[in-house]
Every structure is written in structure tokens, then in C-alpha cells.
Amino acid sequence: MSADDCDDWCRWDDADLLVELRVIPRAKATAIAGTRQGHLLLRLQAPPVDGKANAAIERWFADLFGVGRGAVTIEAGTHGRDKRLRIERPARMPAELIGLAGDRGT
């Protein structure tokens, strides 16, 4: 994995990946929905109550990047739709995200 794998929605901090994320809660299913204004869009099935959305985000990104749940932390935005995630030493860069490097979204 290299800096070329990222666009304006992510950057490397040594071996960790920082992801700028915008969450759209209460979706039919959890899935990446493109990029917009420097953020990766995530449609999230979980509701934004009692920390359920944040826990679901951490689990989903841990699975996506092949790391343990403890390796994914929300560094900023725990109470809002815009968040910054830190993924410690990701095991892989998912192909669906590499494809977004040139996609500016809508």
C-alpha cells in the first residue's frame, strides 16, 4: 500500500491510515457510496443513537481492512456525521476504495 492508494479523503500517518468519513445513517445496508468534498461517503444501516453507529463503523472498517476492531478508532467527530478514522497498520487496501482514488463523487 502506498500514498497513491489514497485521494483527498485519506492519507497515511506512518503505517496508519487516516480516513475522512461522512456517514449517512439509517440506510438499507452498510456500503461505500462514493466520495464528496474530501470525504468518503458511508451509508450506514445502524441508527445514530447510543453509540450504535460509531460501534458499527469501527466493526465494518475493521472487517474491510483486515484488522482487529481495536485497530480502528474514531479520532474526531464522534457526535457528528463527519468523522476522522485511524486504521492502525491496515492489512490491505480494499479494491473498492482504490477505485475511488480518482472519483470525485457527486
C-alpha positions in Angstrom: 0.0 0.0 0.0 1.2 3.4 -0.9 0.2 7.1 -0.9 -1.0 6.5 -4.4 -3.8 4.4 -2.9 -5.4 7.5 -1.4 -7.1 10.6 -2.6 -8.2 13.7 -0.6 -10.4 11.5 1.7 -7.5 9.6 3.1 -3.8 10.0 4.0 -1.0 8.0 5.6 0.4 8.8 9.0 3.4 6.4 9.1 1.9 2.9 9.0 -1.6 4.1 9.9 -4.3 5.2 7.5 -6.4 8.3 8.3 -9.8 8.4 6.6 -12.1 11.4 6.4 -15.6 10.0 6.5 -19.1 11.3 6.1 -21.8 9.0 7.5 -25.3 8.7 6.2 -27.2 6.8 8.9 -30.3 4.6 8.7 -29.5 3.3 5.3 -31.0 0.0 3.9 -27.5 -1.6 4.1 -24.0 -0.5 5.0 -21.9 0.3 1.9 -19.5 2.8 0.5 -21.4 5.4 -1.6 -18.5 7.2 -3.3 -16.8 10.4 -2.3 -17.8 14.0 -1.8 -16.0 17.2 -0.8 -12.9 15.4 0.6 -14.9 12.7 2.5 -15.5 9.0 1.8 -19.3 8.5 2.0 -20.6 5.6 4.0 -24.2 4.6 4.0 -24.7 3.0 7.4 -27.5 0.8 8.4 -27.1 1.5 12.2 -29.1 4.4 13.8 -27.1 7.3 15.3 -28.2 6.6 18.9 -26.4 5.3 22.0 -23.1 4.9 20.1 -24.5 2.2 17.8 -23.4 4.0 14.7 -19.9 4.5 15.9 -19.5 0.9 17.0 -20.9 -0.3 13.6 -18.4 1.9 11.8 -15.5 0.5 13.8 -16.6 -3.1 13.2 -17.3 -2.5 9.5 -13.9 -0.8 8.7 -12.0 -3.4 10.8 -13.5 -6.2 8.6 -12.9 -4.2 5.4 -9.2 -3.6 6.2 -8.5 -6.9 7.8 -7.6 -5.6 11.2 -9.0 -6.2 14.7 -11.7 -3.8 15.9 -9.3 -2.2 18.4 -7.2 -1.1 15.4 -9.9 1.2 14.2 -10.6 4.4 16.2 -12.7 7.4 15.6 -10.3 10.3 16.3 -12.7 13.2 15.6 -16.4 13.5 15.1 -17.9 11.0 17.5 -21.1 13.1 17.7 -21.4 14.2 14.1 -21.7 12.8 10.6 -18.2 13.9 9.6 -15.6 11.7 11.2 -11.9 11.0 11.1 -10.9 7.3 11.4 -7.5 6.0 12.2 -6.8 2.4 11.0 -3.7 1.1 12.6 -1.5 -0.9 10.2 -4.2 -2.0 7.7 -3.6 -5.5 6.4 -4.9 -4.5 3.0 -6.3 -1.6 1.0 -9.7 -2.8 -0.3 -10.1 -2.8 -4.1 -13.3 -0.8 -3.9 -11.5 2.0 -2.2 -8.5 2.1 -4.5 -11.0 2.6 -7.4 -12.3 5.7 -5.7 -8.9 7.4 -5.8 -9.8 9.2 -9.0 -13.5 9.5 -8.3 -14.6 12.9 -7.0 -18.2 11.7 -6.4 -21.2 14.0 -6.6 
